[in-house]
Amino acid sequence: MGEEVKEKKPNKYVEGFKGFCTFLYNPDDHTVFGRGGSSWGKILIFYFIFYACLAGFFAICLTVLLQTLDDDKPTVVGRTNLPMLAIPETKLYKMNFKNGEEWEEYKKGFSSLQEKYEVQTVNASAGFYQWNEENLGDCFDNTIANRELKRGCFFVGLNRIYNWSPPKDKKMFFDCAWVAGKTGSGNLSPPFDMGMVKPDESVAALKAYYPWTSMKENGLQPVQAVKVEWNQDKYEAMEKGDSLDTFLECNAYVSEEGGVKKKLADSRPASFEIEYARPE
């Protein structure tokens, strides 16, 4: 009897690789990815026309949209645009006298804010708010901030809201007070002197500034400087267990008849923090 000859089965991986190579390029049909030259030409022309029309449609829509926008006036002014005390420099909400790095961040924020307003002071037309000693007292220069003396300045101003004005025939001003703050344990009598710098000039600047319509017409908003300085006598009067947490909250107010001050309707306050260590 003769030997049985077994049929050799093809390797499925080799056959699969050959089939893939044929798909990439078939020399018999001269096709690439299963398509011939005319087929590729037709599909490329189709997609060129399709995406050209799509780009043209997008360009027309964008052009029409831009035609409806005003450079100085917002298209929509929502009822949620409420007055809020703020300052256009995030590094100025905290003074940390015990941490050198954080203190330097505060100093950088002070310098940055000063530069923004000084550019306006130099280049802006008359009537814009001026960053100078007349309006800000000692706080007009960042050299007032001194870590060793535990001295510095906070700044507050109202956010810019299109065509908003404070109540007519009433004086608007800022005022600050020590509060319990976010920890609930803030010292209401901390060892610091705190005072509003040049408050009368701030009142006059606020009255002249509003209503705000654009940076081009009105520029940056007026700011109120709040000077904070260490008071050794107050520190010595503190009890041993008194909290070192120190928080300051500033609000906008309007004067009522009889000189009574009332918080500006719907306004939100600005909160500041001071960190310090007990002197050795």
Number of C-alpha atoms within 10 A of each C-alpha: 3 4 5 6 6 6 6 6 6 8 8 9 9 10 11 11 11 12 13 13 12 17 14 14 17 17 9 7 11 11 17 15 13 14 17 14 10 9 11 15 11 11 11 12 10 12 11 12 11 11 11 12 12 12 12 11 12 12 12 11 11 11 11 11 10 10 8 9 11 9 10 12 12 11 10 7 11 7 6 7 13 15 21 20 21 20 21 16 16 13 19 22 20 19 27 19 21 16 13 11 11 15 20 16 17 24 21 16 19 25 15 17 20 17 13 14 21 17 12 16 18 10 10 17 13 8 13 22 24 22 24 16 12 11 23 23 14 19 25 18 16 18 12 14 22 15 18 9 12 19 18 24 27 23 26 27 25 23 18 23 17 17 12 14 14 17 12 8 10 13 17 22 23 24 16 19 14 19 20 15 18 11 9 10 15 20 19 17 17 22 20 19 14 20 16 19 19 18 18 11 15 23 17 15 21 22 19 15 19 18 16 19 18 17 12 12 14 19 20 21 22 28 24 27 24 22 22 20 17 17 16 12 10 13 15 10 11 15 8 7 6 13 14 17 20 23 24 22 17 22 21 24 20 19 17 14 7 6 9 9 15 12 18 20 13 11 15 17 19 20 21 19 19 19 16 15 10 7 6 3
